């Protein structure tokens, strides 16, 4: 498979302390890459470096086989992202927020806003002001904004943080849909292993700024074929 993001020997030093240590990653076209690690492991810093929000101290990042330089920005038109918590114009409606985003991204598709809101399940809330949204709805709107211009790559930093089980399930299903319908390459970070491994094609595990392992989920699933079967008398009550 073709790699759309390659990271080679990436390092970052903050105030004399090396926080990212010789990280190598490969994210292939059309896959969901689960970036796992505890809070403070370095996930957000690496994602910010991919988006040129933070500059590496050394190493190289290639996106679409182009090396990212300090002044690079054109490649960002092909990337949708949420880093940390999505921020909106709170007194504008959801639709108006997406329209503003389209305008400054030079996107003139008249159907793009409606389609994005349909995909994330916010039809009916398009004229509601964002300050009235729940946390889950804001996460959905953040993803809608990230995909409204139909990017080739989607980078999501802890998008399931603070969501209830139903909200987490909705986000999971949405990411699988985006992969299947649009062929998007998706990088999603989380500290909750169970919520990512079920949808990821590849897992990268990071701790203390070091990438400990990068592995294909197919390989893990083949190695872990044992299971426990439980028979119940009443399926509805069990569920």
C-alpha positions as CSV (number, residue, x, y, z in Angstrom):
1,X,0.0,0.0,0.0
2,X,1.1,3.6,-0.6
3,X,2.0,5.6,2.4
4,X,0.3,9.1,2.6
5,X,2.2,10.1,5.8
6,X,5.7,9.0,6.6
7,X,7.6,10.1,9.7
8,X,11.4,9.4,9.9
9,X,13.5,9.8,13.0
10,X,11.2,12.6,14.3
11,X,12.4,14.4,17.4
12,X,11.1,17.4,19.4
13,X,12.8,19.3,22.2
14,X,11.0,21.7,24.5
15,X,13.0,23.9,26.8
16,X,16.0,21.5,26.7
17,X,13.9,18.4,27.3
18,X,13.4,15.9,24.5
19,X,9.7,15.1,24.4
20,X,9.6,13.2,21.1
21,X,12.4,10.6,20.5
22,X,13.3,9.2,17.1
23,X,9.7,8.4,16.1
24,X,9.1,6.5,12.8
25,X,5.6,6.0,11.5
26,X,3.9,4.9,8.3
27,X,0.2,5.6,7.6
28,X,-1.1,4.0,4.4
29,X,-3.7,5.3,2.0
30,X,-7.3,4.4,2.9
31,X,-6.6,3.0,6.4
32,X,-7.6,3.9,9.9
33,X,-4.5,4.3,12.0
34,X,-5.1,4.1,15.8
35,X,-2.5,6.2,17.7
36,X,-2.6,4.9,21.2
37,X,-0.9,6.1,24.4
38,X,-1.6,7.6,27.8
39,X,-2.2,11.3,28.3
40,X,1.1,13.2,27.9
41,X,2.7,10.5,25.7
42,X,3.3,12.8,22.8
43,X,0.4,12.0,20.5
44,X,-0.9,15.6,20.2
45,X,2.6,17.0,19.7
46,X,3.2,14.6,16.7
47,X,-0.1,15.4,15.2
48,X,0.6,19.2,15.5
49,X,3.9,18.6,13.7
50,X,2.1,16.8,10.9
51,X,0.0,19.9,10.5
52,X,3.0,22.3,10.8
53,X,1.6,23.8,14.0
54,X,4.7,22.8,15.8
55,X,8.1,22.5,14.1
56,X,10.3,19.4,14.6
57,X,13.7,19.8,16.2
58,X,15.0,17.1,13.8
59,X,13.7,14.3,11.5
60,X,11.4,14.4,8.6
61,X,7.7,14.3,7.9
62,X,6.4,13.5,4.4
63,X,2.8,13.9,3.3
64,X,1.9,12.7,-0.2
65,X,5.7,12.1,-0.6
66,X,6.4,15.8,-0.1
67,X,8.7,16.7,2.7
68,X,7.1,19.2,5.1
69,X,9.1,22.4,5.5
70,X,8.6,25.2,8.1
71,X,6.7,27.3,5.5
72,X,4.7,24.5,3.9
73,X,1.0,25.0,3.8
74,X,-0.5,23.9,0.4
75,X,-0.7,20.3,1.5
76,X,-3.1,21.3,4.4
77,X,-5.9,21.7,1.8
78,X,-6.0,17.9,1.6
79,X,-6.2,17.4,5.4
80,X,-9.2,17.8,7.8
81,X,-8.4,17.9,11.5
82,X,-9.5,18.3,15.0
83,X,-6.6,18.9,17.5
84,X,-7.7,18.8,21.2
85,X,-11.2,20.4,21.5
86,X,-13.0,21.8,18.4
87,X,-13.6,25.6,18.7
88,X,-16.5,27.4,17.0
89,X,-18.2,30.7,16.6
90,X,-20.5,29.9,19.5
91,X,-23.2,32.5,18.6
92,X,-23.4,31.3,14.9
93,X,-25.5,28.3,13.9
94,X,-23.9,25.0,13.0
95,X,-24.6,25.7,9.3
96,X,-23.1,29.2,9.5
97,X,-20.0,27.8,11.1
98,X,-19.5,25.3,8.2
99,X,-20.2,27.9,5.6
100,X,-17.5,30.2,7.1
101,X,-15.1,27.3,7.1
102,X,-15.9,26.6,3.4
103,X,-15.4,30.2,2.5
104,X,-11.9,30.5,3.9
105,X,-11.0,27.1,2.4
106,X,-12.2,28.3,-1.0
107,X,-14.8,25.5,-1.2
108,X,-17.8,26.5,-3.4
109,X,-19.7,23.2,-3.4
110,X,-23.3,24.3,-2.6
111,X,-24.2,20.8,-1.3
112,X,-21.1,20.3,0.9
113,X,-22.5,21.7,4.1
114,X,-25.7,19.7,4.0
115,X,-23.9,16.5,3.0
116,X,-21.4,16.8,5.8
117,X,-24.2,17.4,8.4
118,X,-26.1,14.4,7.1
119,X,-23.0,12.2,7.3
120,X,-22.4,13.1,11.0
121,X,-26.1,12.9,11.9
122,X,-26.8,16.6,12.6
123,X,-29.6,17.1,10.1
124,X,-32.3,19.0,12.0
125,X,-29.7,20.9,14.1
126,X,-28.2,23.0,11.3
127,X,-30.0,26.2,12.4
128,X,-29.2,25.7,16.1
129,X,-26.6,28.0,17.6
130,X,-23.5,26.1,18.7
131,X,-23.5,27.3,22.3
132,X,-26.7,25.2,22.7
133,X,-24.9,22.0,21.5
134,X,-24.0,19.2,23.9
135,X,-20.4,18.0,24.0
136,X,-21.2,15.0,21.7
137,X,-22.9,17.3,19.1
138,X,-19.8,19.6,19.2
139,X,-17.6,16.6,18.4
140,X,-19.9,15.7,15.5
141,X,-19.9,19.2,14.2
142,X,-16.1,19.3,14.6
143,X,-15.9,16.2,12.3
144,X,-18.4,17.7,9.9
145,X,-16.2,20.8,9.6
146,X,-13.1,18.6,9.2
147,X,-14.7,16.6,6.3
148,X,-16.8,19.3,4.6
149,X,-14.1,20.0,2.0
150,X,-13.7,16.2,1.4
151,X,-10.1,16.0,2.5
152,X,-8.0,12.9,1.6
153,X,-6.6,12.7,5.2
154,X,-8.5,13.1,8.5
155,X,-6.5,13.7,11.7
156,X,-8.5,13.4,14.9
157,X,-7.0,14.0,18.3
158,X,-8.9,12.2,21.0
159,X,-12.4,12.7,19.4
160,X,-14.1,10.4,21.8
161,X,-12.9,12.2,25.0
162,X,-15.8,12.9,27.4
163,X,-18.5,11.1,25.3
164,X,-20.9,8.6,26.6
165,X,-21.0,5.1,25.3
166,X,-23.6,5.9,22.6
167,X,-21.6,8.9,21.5
168,X,-18.4,6.8,21.3
169,X,-20.3,4.2,19.2
170,X,-21.6,6.9,16.8
171,X,-18.1,8.3,16.3
172,X,-16.7,4.8,15.6
173,X,-19.4,4.0,13.1
174,X,-18.9,7.4,11.4
175,X,-15.1,6.8,10.9
176,X,-15.7,3.5,9.3
177,X,-18.3,5.1,7.0
178,X,-15.8,7.9,6.0
179,X,-13.2,5.2,5.2
180,X,-15.6,3.1,3.1
181,X,-17.6,5.9,1.4
182,X,-14.8,8.4,0.6
183,X,-11.6,6.3,1.0
184,X,-10.3,8.7,3.6
185,X,-7.1,7.9,5.4
186,X,-7.9,8.5,9.1
187,X,-5.4,9.0,12.0
188,X,-7.2,8.9,15.3
189,X,-5.5,9.2,18.7
190,X,-6.8,7.9,22.0
191,X,-5.8,6.6,25.4
192,X,-8.7,4.1,25.3
193,X,-7.4,1.0,23.6
194,X,-10.8,-0.9,23.4
195,X,-12.5,2.0,21.5
196,X,-9.9,2.1,18.7
197,X,-8.8,-1.4,18.2
198,X,-12.2,-2.5,16.9
199,X,-12.0,-0.1,13.9
200,X,-8.3,0.3,13.3
201,X,-6.3,-1.3,10.5
202,X,-3.0,-0.3,12.1
203,X,-2.0,0.5,15.7
204,X,0.8,2.7,16.8
205,X,1.6,2.6,20.5
206,X,3.5,5.6,22.0
207,X,4.7,6.3,25.6
208,X,7.1,9.0,26.9
209,X,7.6,10.3,23.4
210,X,8.8,6.9,22.0
211,X,6.9,4.8,19.5
212,X,7.0,1.4,21.2
213,X,5.3,-0.6,18.5
214,X,3.5,-0.3,15.1
215,X,1.5,-3.3,14.1
216,X,-1.3,-4.4,11.7
217,X,-4.5,-5.4,13.5
218,X,-5.0,-8.3,11.2
219,X,-1.8,-9.8,12.6
220,X,-3.0,-9.3,16.2
221,X,-6.4,-10.8,15.5
222,X,-4.9,-13.9,13.9
223,X,-2.6,-14.3,17.0
224,X,-5.5,-14.0,19.4
225,X,-8.1,-16.5,18.2
226,X,-9.2,-17.7,21.7
227,X,-12.6,-16.7,22.8
228,X,-15.2,-17.3,25.5
229,X,-18.7,-18.4,24.6
230,X,-21.6,-17.7,27.0
231,X,-25.1,-19.1,26.4
232,X,-28.0,-17.3,27.9
233,X,-31.7,-18.1,28.3
234,X,-33.0,-14.6,27.6
235,X,-31.0,-12.6,25.0
236,X,-33.0,-9.3,25.4
237,X,-32.4,-9.2,29.2
238,X,-28.7,-10.0,28.6
239,X,-28.3,-7.2,26.1
